[in-house]
Amino acid sequence: MAKSWLDWITGKSEENWDRRSDEARDLPPIQAGDIDPTTGAVNWVRFAAILEGEQAVHPGVLLVVDLDDRSAAIEAIAEDHRADILPWLAQSIKQAVRADDLVTHLHGYAFAVLLRGAPQAIAAQLASRIRESVDDTLFMTASGIARLGVAVSGVSYPSEKAGEGGLIEEALDGLAEAKNSDSQIVIS
């Protein structure tokens, strides 16, 4: 019983050990100016530079997280409250991943997560954690109530499928498939 509680607290079980027990590689230097003040995530320019460097040296997974189709109401009522929702959404995503994994805001309510050194199976587990962290959250504003849910798409690198648009475009293309799937998660 104590072991099961400990497993629950650490997020690990005998069949669910992940790379979090591995020692993390050094994080590329990130200055205070590299952080988006609204979301607390790494800004796009620095994120793209780190992604390009990581692709050349180490394997990993790039996830893209966006609101799912069930969250359409939030876009209508929350436009005035975007500054309140984006930091919360970024924080929920950051809590589901390792501290040396990088999160950036792409556009609208879409975020990208760079899982440095993660195998594809771990990316699927982390995508589930992100969904559990965010799914079915209700936002109550003066305009109304909105239910929040996310879809997650991911692509492993190095990838032979990444074309001219690169990994981001490939992961964004997978979002439509993720939004239409039962699990709301697609990792390729």
N, CA and C of each residue as an Amber inpcrd file, in Angstrom:
protein
   564
   0.8270000  -1.1900000   0.0000000   0.0000000   0.0000000   0.0000000
   0.8670000   1.2490000   0.0000000   1.9180000   1.2720000   0.8500000
   2.7880000   2.4470000   0.8990000   3.4850000   2.6430000  -0.4360000
   3.8890000   1.5330000  -1.0520000   4.5530000   1.6470000  -2.3460000
   3.6120000   2.2350000  -3.3870000   2.3490000   1.8350000  -3.3800000
   1.4210000   2.3740000  -4.3680000   1.1960000   3.8690000  -4.1520000
   1.1650000   4.3200000  -2.8860000   1.0350000   5.7580000  -2.6220000
   2.2740000   6.4910000  -3.0940000   3.4520000   5.8960000  -2.8350000
   4.6920000   6.5190000  -3.2730000   4.7330000   6.5920000  -4.8000000
   4.2970000   5.5210000  -5.4530000   4.2340000   5.5320000  -6.9160000
   3.3150000   6.6340000  -7.4080000   2.1810000   6.8060000  -6.7460000
   1.2270000   7.8330000  -7.1660000   1.8310000   9.2240000  -7.0010000
   2.5100000   9.4640000  -5.8800000   3.1050000  10.7770000  -5.6140000
   4.2050000  11.0870000  -6.6180000   5.0410000  10.1020000  -6.9220000
   6.1560000  10.3400000  -7.8440000   5.7340000  10.2360000  -9.2970000
   4.5370000   9.7310000  -9.5510000   4.0760000   9.5750000 -10.9250000
   4.6910000   8.3860000 -11.6210000   5.2530000   7.4540000 -10.8500000
   5.9330000   6.3000000 -11.4320000   5.3760000   5.0190000 -10.8330000
   5.3990000   3.9710000 -11.6070000   5.1010000   2.6420000 -11.1030000
   6.0900000   1.7010000 -11.7650000   6.0830000   0.4340000 -11.3730000
   7.0670000  -0.4880000 -11.9240000   6.9960000  -0.5590000 -13.4370000
   5.8050000  -0.4860000 -14.0000000   5.6840000  -0.5600000 -15.4550000
   5.6680000   0.8210000 -16.1060000   5.7960000   1.8770000 -15.3140000
   5.6640000   3.2270000 -15.8570000   6.8800000   4.0990000 -15.5300000
   8.0670000   3.5010000 -15.4020000   9.2580000   4.3120000 -15.1570000
   9.5810000   5.0420000 -16.4400000   9.9080000   6.2760000 -16.3190000
  10.2240000   7.0410000 -17.5240000  11.5940000   7.6740000 -17.4090000
  11.9220000   8.4830000 -18.3700000  13.2420000   9.0790000 -18.4380000
  13.4880000  10.0760000 -17.3240000  12.4830000  10.3970000 -16.5140000
  12.6800000  11.3420000 -15.4230000  13.6610000  10.8040000 -14.3900000
  13.8670000   9.4950000 -14.3550000  14.8380000   8.9350000 -13.4260000
  16.2530000   9.0350000 -13.9870000  16.3880000   9.3760000 -15.2730000
  17.6970000   9.5670000 -15.8840000  18.2180000  10.9540000 -15.5490000
  19.5310000  11.0750000 -15.5400000  20.1220000  12.3890000 -15.2990000
  19.9120000  13.2630000 -16.5330000  19.4950000  14.4700000 -16.3150000
  19.1940000  15.3850000 -17.4160000  20.4790000  15.9610000 -18.0030000
  20.4800000  16.1500000 -19.3130000  21.5810000  16.8560000 -19.9700000
  21.5020000  18.3260000 -19.5900000  22.6220000  18.9990000 -19.7180000
  22.6310000  20.4310000 -19.4200000  21.6920000  21.1650000 -20.3580000
  20.9420000  22.0690000 -19.7960000  20.0180000  22.8960000 -20.5550000
  20.8030000  24.0040000 -21.2350000  20.5380000  24.2780000 -22.5120000
  21.2140000  25.4060000 -23.1580000  20.9260000  26.6880000 -22.3760000
  21.8730000  27.6300000 -22.3950000  21.6700000  28.8530000 -21.6030000
  20.4350000  29.6320000 -22.0490000  19.6430000  30.0150000 -21.0680000
  18.4410000  30.8090000 -21.3320000  18.5270000  32.0570000 -20.4570000
  18.5090000  33.2050000 -21.1010000  18.6030000  34.4880000 -20.3970000
  17.2070000  34.9670000 -20.0200000  17.1470000  35.9520000 -19.1640000
  15.8550000  36.5130000 -18.7460000  15.0820000  37.0620000 -19.9420000
  15.7690000  37.6010000 -20.9320000  15.1130000  38.1340000 -22.1270000
  14.5450000  37.0540000 -23.0320000  14.9230000  35.7940000 -22.7860000
  14.4210000  34.6740000 -23.5890000  13.0740000  34.1600000 -23.0860000
  12.5760000  34.7100000 -21.9940000  11.3200000  34.2570000 -21.3970000
  10.2000000  35.2250000 -21.7630000   9.0960000  34.6740000 -22.2500000
   7.9130000  35.4750000 -22.5670000   7.2700000  35.9030000 -21.2510000
   7.1490000  37.2170000 -21.0070000   6.6050000  37.6590000 -19.7220000
   5.1350000  37.2860000 -19.5060000   4.3740000  37.1060000 -20.5750000
   2.9600000  36.7590000 -20.4260000   2.7700000  35.3150000 -19.9880000
   3.4670000  34.3910000 -20.6520000   3.2530000  32.9660000 -20.3910000
   4.2810000  32.3540000 -19.4560000   5.4360000  32.9690000 -19.3260000
   6.5100000  32.3820000 -18.5430000   7.2390000  31.2880000 -19.2940000
   6.9260000  31.1120000 -20.5720000   7.5660000  30.1000000 -21.4100000
   8.7130000  30.7410000 -22.1970000   9.5640000  29.9040000 -22.7610000
  10.6640000  30.3890000 -23.5940000  10.0750000  31.0390000 -24.8430000
  10.6470000  32.1790000 -25.2600000  10.1100000  32.8280000 -26.4590000
  10.4460000  32.0120000 -27.7090000   9.7080000  32.2650000 -28.7760000
   9.8010000  31.4570000 -29.9850000  11.1910000  31.4760000 -30.6030000
  11.8500000  32.6350000 -30.6520000  13.1600000  32.7450000 -31.3020000
  14.1690000  31.8380000 -30.6110000  14.2240000  31.8810000 -29.2990000
  15.1740000  31.0460000 -28.5490000  14.7910000  29.5700000 -28.6430000
  13.5040000  29.2750000 -28.5720000  13.0210000  27.9000000 -28.6810000
  13.4290000  27.3000000 -30.0270000  13.2290000  28.0550000 -31.1160000
  13.5670000  27.5650000 -32.4600000  15.0630000  27.2970000 -32.5870000
  15.8900000  28.1600000 -32.0040000  17.3400000  27.9550000 -32.0540000
  17.7380000  26.6930000 -31.2910000  17.1490000  26.4790000 -30.1270000
  17.4500000  25.2790000 -29.3370000  16.9520000  24.0310000 -30.0570000
  15.7590000  24.0960000 -30.6450000  15.2120000  22.9620000 -31.3960000
  16.1370000  22.5810000 -32.5450000  16.6120000  23.5730000 -33.2740000
  17.5140000  23.3040000 -34.3990000  18.8010000  22.6380000 -33.9180000
  19.3570000  23.1190000 -32.8160000  20.5660000  22.5210000 -32.2630000
  20.3390000  21.1090000 -31.7520000  19.2260000  20.8740000 -31.0960000
  18.9080000  19.5480000 -30.5700000  18.7060000  18.5280000 -31.6820000
  18.0480000  18.9370000 -32.7550000  17.8030000  18.0230000 -33.8720000
  19.1050000  17.5070000 -34.4550000  20.1250000  18.3450000 -34.4720000
  21.3970000  17.9630000 -35.0710000  22.1920000  16.9990000 -34.1950000
  21.9210000  16.9670000 -32.8930000  22.7680000  16.2160000 -31.9770000
  22.0730000  15.0320000 -31.3110000  20.8620000  15.2340000 -30.7950000
  20.1920000  14.2210000 -29.9820000  18.7930000  13.9280000 -30.5110000
  18.3180000  12.6930000 -30.3230000  16.9170000  12.4130000 -30.6520000
  15.9990000  12.9860000 -29.5770000  14.7390000  13.1120000 -29.9020000
  13.7510000  13.6180000 -28.9530000  12.3910000  13.6810000 -29.6080000
  11.4790000  14.4020000 -28.9810000  10.1190000  14.5310000 -29.4950000
   9.6770000  15.9780000 -29.3440000   8.9810000  16.4580000 -30.3490000
   8.3710000  17.7820000 -30.3010000   6.8640000  17.5910000 -30.2130000
   6.2450000  18.1360000 -29.1690000   4.7930000  18.0760000 -29.0080000
   4.1940000  19.4390000 -29.3200000   3.0030000  19.4370000 -29.8910000
   2.2200000  20.6580000 -30.0620000   0.8990000  20.4350000 -29.3390000
   0.5630000  21.3670000 -28.4560000  -0.6430000  21.2880000 -27.6330000
  -1.5490000  22.4430000 -28.0310000  -2.8130000  22.1500000 -28.3320000
  -3.7610000  23.2020000 -28.6990000  -5.1330000  22.8370000 -28.1440000
  -5.9910000  23.8320000 -28.0340000  -7.3520000  23.5710000 -27.5800000
  -8.0270000  22.6030000 -28.5330000  -8.8110000  21.6900000 -27.9960000
  -9.5330000  20.7570000 -28.8520000 -10.8640000  21.3670000 -29.2810000
 -11.5950000  20.6270000 -30.0930000 -12.8550000  21.1420000 -30.6410000
 -13.9110000  21.3790000 -29.5680000 -13.8000000  20.6860000 -28.4290000
 -14.7610000  20.8910000 -27.3430000 -14.5760000  22.2510000 -26.6890000
 -13.4460000  22.9050000 -26.9480000 -13.1250000  24.1760000 -26.3010000
 -13.4740000  25.3810000 -27.1580000 -14.2980000  25.2000000 -28.1750000
 -14.6170000  26.3040000 -29.0840000 -15.2330000  27.4910000 -28.3480000
 -16.0100000  27.2300000 -27.3190000 -16.6670000  28.3170000 -26.5860000
 -15.6700000  29.2230000 -25.8910000 -14.5480000  28.6730000 -25.4820000
 -13.5890000  29.5020000 -24.7580000 -12.9920000  30.5760000 -25.6600000
 -12.8160000  30.2640000 -26.9340000 -12.2480000  31.2570000 -27.8360000
 -13.1790000  32.4440000 -27.9960000 -14.4660000  32.2010000 -27.9360000
 -15.4310000  33.2890000 -28.0790000 -15.5010000  34.1520000 -26.8230000
 -15.5600000  33.5310000 -25.6520000 -15.7440000  34.3350000 -24.4380000
 -14.4400000  34.7460000 -23.7780000 -13.3430000  34.1040000 -24.1390000
 -12.1100000  34.3700000 -23.4070000 -11.1420000  35.2910000 -24.1340000
 -11.5050000  35.7960000 -25.2780000 -10.5830000  36.6710000 -25.9930000
 -10.1720000  37.8580000 -25.1220000 -11.1080000  38.3750000 -24.3530000
 -10.7940000  39.4790000 -23.4530000  -9.9610000  39.0200000 -22.2630000
  -9.9500000  37.7130000 -22.0010000  -9.2530000  37.1770000 -20.8290000
  -8.0370000  36.3410000 -21.2190000  -7.5540000  36.5020000 -22.4520000
  -6.4100000  35.7180000 -22.9360000  -5.2080000  35.8720000 -22.0000000
  -4.9610000  37.0740000 -21.5230000  -3.8150000  37.3040000 -20.6440000
  -3.9380000  36.5260000 -19.3360000  -5.1480000  36.1700000 -18.9410000
  -5.3460000  35.3710000 -17.7330000  -5.2170000  33.8790000 -18.0180000
  -5.6730000  33.4470000 -19.1780000  -5.7280000  32.0210000 -19.5010000
  -4.3840000  31.4860000 -19.9760000  -3.6590000  32.2420000 -20.7990000
  -2.3920000  31.7510000 -21.3430000  -1.3740000  31.3820000 -20.2580000
  -1.1560000  32.2090000 -19.2350000  -0.1940000  31.8030000 -18.2000000
  -0.6250000  30.5280000 -17.4700000  -1.9280000  30.3870000 -17.2220000
  -2.4080000  29.1850000 -16.5500000  -2.1850000  27.9560000 -17.4250000
  -2.4940000  28.0670000 -18.7000000  -2.3160000  26.9470000 -19.6220000
  -0.8380000  26.5760000 -19.7380000   0.0350000  27.5810000 -19.8580000
   1.4760000  27.3180000 -19.9250000   1.9570000  26.6270000 -18.6510000
   1.5000000  27.0760000 -17.5110000   1.9060000  26.4780000 -16.2380000
   1.4270000  25.0340000 -16.1300000   0.2270000  24.7490000 -16.5810000
  -0.2890000  23.3740000 -16.5520000   0.5590000  22.4580000 -17.4130000
   0.9770000  22.9500000 -18.5620000   1.8290000  22.1520000 -19.4510000
   3.1970000  21.9510000 -18.8130000   3.7840000  23.0100000 -18.2630000
   5.1160000  22.9110000 -17.6620000   5.1270000  21.9680000 -16.4630000
   4.0320000  21.8890000 -15.7250000   3.9770000  20.9850000 -14.5780000
   3.9340000  19.5260000 -15.0040000   3.5070000  19.2500000 -16.2120000
   3.3960000  17.8700000 -16.6810000   4.6950000  17.3490000 -17.2880000
   5.6440000  18.2300000 -17.5800000   6.8940000  17.8130000 -18.2080000
   8.0630000  18.0720000 -17.2660000   9.2230000  17.5940000 -17.6590000
  10.4260000  17.7530000 -16.8540000  10.9230000  19.1970000 -16.9270000
  11.6220000  19.6470000 -15.9130000  12.0720000  21.0430000 -15.8480000
  12.9960000  21.4150000 -17.0000000  13.7390000  20.4510000 -17.5470000
  14.6370000  20.7870000 -18.6530000  13.9710000  20.6200000 -20.0190000
  12.6930000  20.2680000 -20.0520000  11.9340000  20.2790000 -21.2990000
  11.4450000  21.7040000 -21.5130000  11.4780000  22.1560000 -22.7440000
  11.1690000  23.5550000 -23.0300000   9.7620000  23.7190000 -23.5710000
   9.0880000  24.7700000 -23.1390000   7.7310000  25.0910000 -23.5790000
   7.7620000  26.4730000 -24.2060000   7.0640000  26.6340000 -25.3470000
   6.9330000  27.9440000 -25.9780000   5.5020000  28.1420000 -26.4420000
   5.1000000  29.3960000 -26.5100000   3.7730000  29.7510000 -27.0150000
   3.8950000  29.9490000 -28.5200000   3.0900000  29.2280000 -29.3050000
   3.1450000  29.3490000 -30.7660000   2.2360000  30.4630000 -31.2660000
   0.9420000  30.3110000 -31.0430000  -0.0580000  31.2870000 -31.4810000
  -1.3790000  30.9300000 -30.8210000  -2.2720000  31.8910000 -30.7230000
  -3.5730000  31.6130000 -30.1210000  -3.4120000  30.9130000 -28.7840000
  -3.9420000  29.6990000 -28.6950000  -3.8030000  28.8950000 -27.4790000
  -2.8980000  27.6870000 -27.7170000  -2.0930000  27.7210000 -28.7650000
  -1.2060000  26.6060000 -29.1050000   0.1730000  26.7930000 -28.4690000
   0.7050000  25.6930000 -27.9390000   2.0340000  25.6760000 -27.3350000
   2.8280000  24.5310000 -27.9510000   4.1510000  24.6840000 -27.9870000
   5.0470000  23.6120000 -28.4040000   5.8850000  23.2110000 -27.1980000
   6.1740000  21.9120000 -27.1020000   6.9720000  21.3790000 -25.9990000
   8.0940000  20.5500000 -26.6050000   9.3300000  20.8780000 -26.2600000
  10.4940000  20.1420000 -26.7370000  10.9220000  19.1660000 -25.6510000
  10.7400000  17.8740000 -25.9260000  11.1130000  16.8120000 -24.9890000
  12.4940000  16.3090000 -25.3910000  13.5040000  16.9300000 -24.8360000
  14.8860000  16.6240000 -25.2040000  15.2590000  15.2260000 -24.7350000
  15.6430000  14.3660000 -25.6760000  16.0900000  13.0230000 -25.3410000
  14.9940000  12.0250000 -25.0290000  13.7500000  12.4030000 -25.1990000
  12.6430000  11.5000000 -24.8610000  12.3490000  10.5400000 -26.0100000
  12.1620000   9.2560000 -25.7110000  11.7020000   8.3330000 -26.7450000
  10.2080000   8.5380000 -27.0090000   9.7390000   7.9770000 -28.0940000
   8.3460000   8.1590000 -28.5130000   7.3550000   7.6510000 -27.4600000
   7.6680000   6.5440000 -26.7970000   6.7540000   5.9950000 -25.7810000
   6.5960000   6.9560000 -24.6070000   7.6680000   7.6120000 -24.2160000
   7.5960000   8.5840000 -23.1220000   6.7910000   9.7940000 -23.5630000
   6.9290000  10.1890000 -24.8180000   6.1580000  11.3290000 -25.3300000
   4.6670000  11.0560000 -25.2200000   4.2550000   9.8230000 -25.4920000
   2.8370000   9.4750000 -25.3730000   2.3820000   9.5750000 -23.9160000
   3.2170000   9.1300000 -22.9710000   2.8780000   9.2490000 -21.5500000
   2.7670000  10.7150000 -21.1350000   3.7140000  11.5310000 -21.5920000
   3.6910000  12.9520000 -21.2350000   2.5140000  13.6680000 -21.8770000
   2.1560000  13.2730000 -23.0880000   0.9760000  13.8600000 -23.7320000
  -0.2700000  13.5500000 -22.9050000  -0.3480000  12.3390000 -22.3780000
  -1.4800000  11.9800000 -21.5090000  -1.4720000  12.8050000 -20.2300000
  -0.2880000  13.0290000 -19.6620000  -0.1890000  13.8520000 -18.4510000
  -0.6370000  15.2850000 -18.7220000  -0.2500000  15.8110000 -19.8670000
  -0.6590000  17.1740000 -20.2280000  -2.1720000  17.2380000 -20.3400000
  -2.7600000  16.2610000 -21.0190000  -4.2220000  16.2460000 -21.1560000
  -4.8960000  16.1370000 -19.7880000  -4.3780000  15.2850000 -18.9130000
  -4.9580000  15.1440000 -17.5760000  -4.8360000  16.4390000 -16.7830000
  -3.7480000  17.1560000 -16.9880000  -3.5110000  18.4010000 -16.2630000
  -4.4770000  19.4990000 -16.6860000  -4.8810000  19.4860000 -17.9540000
  -5.6880000  20.5790000 -18.5010000  -7.1450000  20.1920000 -18.7040000
  -7.4000000  18.9420000 -19.0540000  -8.7260000  18.5280000 -19.5120000
  -9.8370000  18.8230000 -18.5050000 -10.9450000  19.2550000 -19.0400000
 -12.1770000  19.5170000 -18.2920000 -12.0750000  20.6540000 -17.2780000
 -11.1280000  21.5430000 -17.4670000 -11.0520000  22.7300000 -16.6230000
 -12.1370000  23.6950000 -17.0650000 -12.7980000  24.3150000 -16.1170000
 -13.8380000  25.2960000 -16.4240000 -13.3260000  26.6890000 -16.1150000
 -13.5140000  27.5960000 -17.0680000 -13.2000000  28.9980000 -16.8430000
 -14.5050000  29.7520000 -16.7070000 -14.6200000  30.4860000 -15.6190000
 -15.8200000  31.2890000 -15.4010000 -15.4290000  32.7580000 -15.5220000
 -16.0120000  33.4270000 -16.4920000 -15.7600000  34.8470000 -16.6830000
 -17.0960000  35.5690000 -16.6380000 -17.0440000  36.8780000 -16.6830000
 -18.2830000  37.6530000 -16.7150000 -19.0730000  37.3440000 -17.9800000
 -18.3720000  36.8880000 -19.0240000 -19.0240000  36.5640000 -20.2960000
 -19.7060000  35.2090000 -20.2910000 -19.3220000  34.3320000 -19.3760000
 -19.9180000  32.9990000 -19.3420000 -18.9340000  31.9580000 -18.8410000
 -19.3010000  30.6970000 -19.0280000 -18.4870000  29.5720000 -18.5880000
 -17.9680000  28.8480000 -19.8190000 -16.6860000  28.4960000 -19.7940000
 -16.0850000  27.7660000 -20.9080000 -15.3390000  26.5590000 -20.3640000
 -15.4800000  25.4470000 -21.0470000 -14.7990000  24.2060000 -20.6810000
 -13.5490000  24.0920000 -21.5320000 -12.4450000  23.7570000 -20.9080000
 -11.1700000  23.6970000 -21.6090000 -10.7230000  22.2530000 -21.7670000
 -10.2690000  21.9100000 -22.9420000  -9.6760000  20.6150000 -23.2240000
  -8.6150000  20.8160000 -24.2840000  -7.6630000  19.8970000 -24.3690000
  -6.5930000  20.0450000 -25.3490000  -6.4200000  18.7770000 -26.1680000
  -5.8650000  18.9730000 -27.3470000  -5.4170000  17.8790000 -28.1990000
  -3.9020000  18.0110000 -28.3010000  -3.2100000  16.8790000 -28.4060000
  -1.7510000  16.8900000 -28.4480000  -1.2840000  16.0960000 -29.6550000
  -0.4000000  16.7090000 -30.4220000   0.2290000  16.0440000 -31.5550000
   1.7280000  16.0740000 -31.3180000   2.4120000  15.0400000 -31.7430000
   3.8560000  15.0160000 -31.5520000   4.5640000  14.3280000 -32.6900000
   5.8200000  14.6850000 -32.8500000   6.6430000  14.0620000 -33.8750000
   8.0380000  13.8200000 -33.2920000   8.5480000  12.6110000 -33.5320000
   9.8900000  12.2600000 -33.0690000  10.9190000  12.8260000 -34.0290000
  12.0750000  13.1710000 -33.5100000  13.1760000  13.5690000 -34.3810000
  14.4040000  12.7780000 -33.9670000  15.3080000  12.4850000 -34.8580000
  15.2940000  12.8860000 -36.2640000  14.1510000  12.2020000 -37.0050000
  13.5540000  12.9540000 -37.9270000  12.3990000  12.4700000 -38.6750000
  12.6840000  12.5320000 -40.1620000  12.4390000  11.4120000 -40.8260000
  12.5950000  11.3990000 -42.2770000  11.4250000  12.1030000 -42.9450000
  10.2890000  12.1970000 -42.2340000   9.0770000  12.7780000 -42.8170000
   9.0790000  14.2990000 -42.7880000   9.9220000  14.9070000 -41.9500000
   9.9120000  16.3680000 -41.8300000  10.3610000  16.9860000 -43.1440000
   9.4890000  17.7190000 -43.7620000   9.7860000  18.3430000 -45.0470000
  10.3550000  19.7280000 -44.8680000  10.0500000  20.6010000 -45.8350000
  10.5750000  21.9570000 -45.7990000  10.0740000  22.7200000 -44.5810000
   8.8520000  22.4540000 -44.1570000   8.2840000  23.1620000 -43.0180000
   8.8950000  22.7430000 -41.6950000   9.5270000  21.5850000 -41.6640000
  10.1800000  21.1160000 -40.4620000   9.2410000  20.4370000 -39.4870000
   9.7660000  20.2330000 -38.3030000   9.0330000  19.4990000 -37.2730000
   7.7790000  20.2170000 -36.8050000   7.8520000  21.5250000 -36.6650000
   6.6810000  22.2750000 -36.1870000   5.5140000  22.0760000 -37.1420000
   5.7630000  22.2260000 -38.4310000   4.6860000  22.0510000 -39.4180000
   4.1440000  20.6310000 -39.3950000   5.0380000  19.6620000 -39.2550000
   4.5940000  18.2650000 -39.2050000   3.7240000  18.0110000 -37.9720000
   4.1340000  18.5720000 -36.8300000   3.3430000  18.4070000 -35.6020000
   2.0170000  19.1580000 -35.6960000   2.0220000  20.3520000 -36.2830000
   0.7720000  21.1010000 -36.4630000  -0.1810000  20.3610000 -37.3920000
   0.3630000  19.7230000 -38.4260000  -0.4780000  18.9340000 -39.3310000
  -1.1350000  17.7700000 -38.5930000  -0.4410000  17.2040000 -37.6160000
  -0.9890000  16.0940000 -36.8450000  -2.0890000  16.5060000 -35.8750000
  -2.2100000  17.8150000 -35.6010000  -3.2460000  18.2710000 -34.6650000
  -4.6550000  17.9790000 -35.1660000  -4.8800000  18.1370000 -36.4620000
  -6.2150000  17.8460000 -37.0070000  -6.5730000  16.3860000 -36.7570000
  -5.6030000  15.5040000 -36.9610000  -5.8350000  14.0800000 -36.7050000
  -6.0690000  13.8340000 -35.2120000  -5.2990000  14.5160000 -34.3570000
  -5.4620000  14.3500000 -32.9090000  -6.8310000  14.8380000 -32.4540000
  -7.2910000  15.9540000 -33.0060000  -8.5910000  16.5040000 -32.6130000
  -9.7390000  15.5920000 -33.0170000  -9.5230000  14.7740000 -34.0530000
 -10.5620000  13.8570000 -34.5180000 -10.4430000  12.4610000 -33.9200000
  -9.3800000  12.2050000 -33.1610000  -9.2150000  10.8710000 -32.5760000
  -9.9110000  10.8080000 -31.2160000 -10.1860000   9.5990000 -30.7730000
 -10.8430000   9.4150000 -29.4770000  -9.9510000   9.8380000 -28.3210000
  -8.6570000   9.5590000 -28.4340000  -7.7390000   9.8700000 -27.3350000
  -7.2720000  11.3200000 -27.3460000  -7.4890000  12.0390000 -28.4490000
  -7.0330000  13.4200000 -28.6150000  -5.5120000  13.5240000 -28.6080000
  -4.8170000  12.4050000 -28.8370000  -3.3530000  12.3790000 -28.8470000
  -2.8900000  11.6010000 -30.0690000  -1.9610000  12.1800000 -30.8310000
  -1.3370000  11.4880000 -31.9540000   0.1590000  11.7740000 -31.8950000
   0.9670000  10.7260000 -31.7630000   2.4210000  10.8550000 -31.7420000
   2.9600000  10.0140000 -32.8920000   3.7510000  10.6370000 -33.7750000
   4.3180000   9.8760000 -34.9080000   5.8260000   9.9290000 -34.8870000
